[in-house]
Amino acid sequence: MTRTALVTGGSRGIGAAISIALKKAGYNVAANYAGNDEAARKFTDETGIKTYKWSVADYESCAAGIKAVEDDLGPVEVLVNNAGITRDAPFHKMTPQQWREVLDTNLSGVFNMTHPLWNGMRERKFGRVITISSINGQKGQFAQANYSAAKAGDLGFTKALAQEGARAGITVNAICPGYIATDMVMAVPEKVRESIIAQIPVGRLGEADEIARCVVFLASDDAGFITGSTITANGGQYFT
């Protein structure tokens, strides 16, 4: 029986690579997105993966969106919490709104998506919850107190929930990418990009497909003994 996977922020960047890789691995895939209708339509046209629009920052919207996905594709057995935003500013200039927006999406969004699916996974005695955190949730980053706090919170969530899901056949893991060659990173000035690469021992940016392959592994039966873990995929830039 084909399993259903739901990827938040799944129509662009790392999320798109994850959605495509899961489809190639044989999953029924649904990709959530928040606002870029044109990009979502193009993604569906190119991949055949259906997209669903809602904000992960709103619990009721998540519950309704999950219901729509399950009505179309069946019970969601693999959840990839990938959706995330940045609102960077040095802390002395950071506004309460910038703090709230990032925490609401990047941390509360993980709760909002996982919680409505949890009981179903427990009843079926199978589930995979995979959260995309960040190198900056491990080491911190200047002007990202909000983002780093949220991504570090994702790791604490992963470790705690893994203990609750283990006896129910649910694994809960995280991936911490380093700097990946997404549109956002490639849009920064070349000199800035070069300074980033100079800090990466392997001498290059990561590829979105490399993060996607980590997700496919953690979603598979082969990873059934791995839970509460973090895959650090940053080219050697930071060791934990």
Sequence and secondary structure as in RCSB ss.txt:
>XXXX:A:sequence
MTRTALVTGGSRGIGAAISIALKKAGYNVAANYAGNDEAARKFTDETGIKTYKWSVADYESCAAGIKAVEDDLGP
VEVLVNNAGITRDAPFHKMTPQQWREVLDTNLSGVFNMTHPLWNGMRERKFGRVITISSINGQKGQFAQANYSAA
KAGDLGFTKALAQEGARAGITVNAICPGYIATDMVMAVPEKVRESIIAQIPVGRLGEADEIARCVVFLASDDAGF
ITGSTITANGGQYFT
>XXXX:A:secstr
   EEEETTTTSHHHHHHHHHHHHTT EEEEEESS HHHHHHHHHHH  EEEE  TT HHHHHHHHHHHHHHH  
EEEEEE         GGG  HHHHHHHHHHHTHHHHHHHHHHHHHHHHHT EEEEEE  HHHHH  TT HHHHHH
HHHHHHHHHHHHHHHGGGTEEEEEEEE SB  HHHHTS HHHHHHHHTT TTSS B HHHHHHHHHHHHSGGGTT
  S EEEESTTSS  
